[in-house]
Amino acid sequence: MIAAIGAMLRAAERRMIILVDGFIMTACALAACQLTPGVKDFMIFAHCGDESGHRRMLDFMGAKPLLNLGLRLGEGTGALCAYPIVDSAVRMINEMNNFQNANITKYF
Protein backbone atom coordinates (compact mmCIF):
# COMPACT_ATOMS: atom_id res chain seq x y z
CA MET A 1 0.00 0.00 0.00
CA ILE A 2 2.86 2.40 0.75
CA ALA A 3 4.18 1.99 -2.80
CA ALA A 4 0.74 2.71 -4.27
CA ILE A 5 0.35 5.85 -2.17
CA GLY A 6 3.80 7.01 -3.24
CA ALA A 7 2.97 6.28 -6.89
CA MET A 8 -0.22 8.34 -6.63
CA LEU A 9 1.66 11.25 -5.07
CA ARG A 10 4.35 11.10 -7.78
CA ALA A 11 1.78 10.81 -10.58
CA ALA A 12 -0.01 13.92 -9.31
CA GLU A 13 3.31 15.73 -9.02
CA ARG A 14 3.89 14.91 -12.70
CA ARG A 15 0.30 16.03 -13.49
CA MET A 16 -0.76 12.55 -14.60
CA ILE A 17 -4.25 11.09 -14.37
CA ILE A 18 -4.69 8.47 -11.64
CA LEU A 19 -7.39 5.87 -12.37
CA VAL A 20 -8.40 4.62 -8.93
CA ASP A 21 -9.90 1.13 -8.82
CA GLY A 22 -11.43 -0.84 -6.00
CA PHE A 23 -11.45 -0.87 -2.24
CA ILE A 24 -7.71 -1.14 -1.61
CA MET A 25 -6.69 1.51 -4.14
CA THR A 26 -9.43 3.80 -2.81
CA ALA A 27 -7.92 3.38 0.67
CA CYS A 28 -4.55 4.35 -0.83
CA ALA A 29 -6.17 7.31 -2.59
CA LEU A 30 -7.71 8.44 0.71
CA ALA A 31 -4.31 8.29 2.40
CA ALA A 32 -2.68 10.17 -0.50
CA CYS A 33 -5.38 12.86 -0.29
CA GLN A 34 -4.84 13.22 3.45
CA LEU A 35 -1.10 13.72 2.85
CA THR A 36 -1.53 16.07 -0.14
CA PRO A 37 -5.11 17.28 -0.74
CA GLY A 38 -4.42 18.47 -4.31
CA VAL A 39 -3.81 14.87 -5.39
CA LYS A 40 -7.56 14.29 -5.72
CA ASP A 41 -7.68 16.71 -8.66
CA PHE A 42 -5.77 14.10 -10.69
CA MET A 43 -7.93 11.13 -9.67
CA ILE A 44 -10.69 9.47 -11.64
CA PHE A 45 -12.56 6.90 -9.58
CA ALA A 46 -13.35 3.92 -11.80
CA HIS A 47 -16.16 2.31 -9.87
CA CYS A 48 -17.86 1.74 -6.56
CA GLY A 49 -17.42 -1.82 -5.40
CA ASP A 50 -19.91 -3.89 -3.48
CA GLU A 51 -18.09 -3.47 -0.14
CA SER A 52 -19.85 -0.99 2.18
CA GLY A 53 -16.52 0.50 3.23
CA HIS A 54 -15.75 1.37 -0.39
CA ARG A 55 -18.84 3.57 -0.70
CA ARG A 56 -18.04 5.21 2.64
CA MET A 57 -14.50 6.14 1.54
CA LEU A 58 -15.76 7.51 -1.77
CA ASP A 59 -18.42 9.56 0.03
CA PHE A 60 -15.86 10.85 2.53
CA MET A 61 -13.69 12.11 -0.35
CA GLY A 62 -16.66 13.45 -2.30
CA ALA A 63 -15.64 11.15 -5.16
CA LYS A 64 -18.08 10.28 -7.91
CA PRO A 65 -17.14 6.94 -9.49
CA LEU A 66 -17.76 6.44 -13.21
CA LEU A 67 -19.39 3.04 -12.72
CA ASN A 68 -21.41 1.23 -10.07
CA LEU A 69 -21.46 -2.39 -11.16
CA GLY A 70 -21.33 -4.09 -7.76
CA LEU A 71 -17.92 -5.55 -8.59
CA ARG A 72 -15.93 -7.36 -5.94
CA LEU A 73 -13.51 -9.21 -8.17
CA GLY A 74 -10.22 -7.40 -7.64
CA GLU A 75 -7.43 -7.43 -10.21
CA GLY A 76 -8.38 -3.98 -11.54
CA THR A 77 -11.60 -5.09 -13.22
CA GLY A 78 -13.35 -1.78 -12.50
CA ALA A 79 -10.50 0.19 -14.05
CA LEU A 80 -10.59 -2.10 -17.10
CA CYS A 81 -14.28 -1.33 -17.51
CA ALA A 82 -13.84 2.42 -16.93
CA TYR A 83 -10.76 2.94 -19.10
CA PRO A 84 -12.64 3.00 -22.44
CA ILE A 85 -14.90 5.74 -21.04
CA VAL A 86 -11.89 7.82 -20.00
CA ASP A 87 -10.18 7.17 -23.33
CA SER A 88 -13.30 8.21 -25.26
CA ALA A 89 -13.61 11.43 -23.26
CA VAL A 90 -9.96 12.34 -23.89
CA ARG A 91 -10.29 11.55 -27.59
CA MET A 92 -13.43 13.67 -27.87
CA ILE A 93 -11.71 16.64 -26.25
CA ASN A 94 -8.56 16.27 -28.36
CA GLU A 95 -9.99 15.16 -31.70
CA MET A 96 -13.52 16.53 -31.96
CA ASN A 97 -13.96 18.98 -34.80
CA ASN A 98 -15.34 22.46 -34.20
CA PHE A 99 -17.61 24.64 -36.33
CA GLN A 100 -14.76 26.75 -37.68
CA ASN A 101 -12.59 23.81 -38.76
CA ALA A 102 -15.58 22.05 -40.31
CA ASN A 103 -16.47 25.23 -42.26
CA ILE A 104 -19.94 25.47 -40.72
CA THR A 105 -21.19 29.05 -40.84
CA LYS A 106 -24.85 28.58 -39.83
CA TYR A 107 -26.38 26.36 -37.20
CA PHE A 108 -29.62 25.82 -39.17
Secondary structure, 3 states (H helix, E strand, C coil): CHHHHHHHHHHHHCCCCEEECHHHHHHHHHHHHHHCHHHHHHEEECECCCCHHHHHHHHHHCCCCCECCCCCCCCCHHHHHHHHHHHHHHHHHHHCCCCCCCCCCCCC
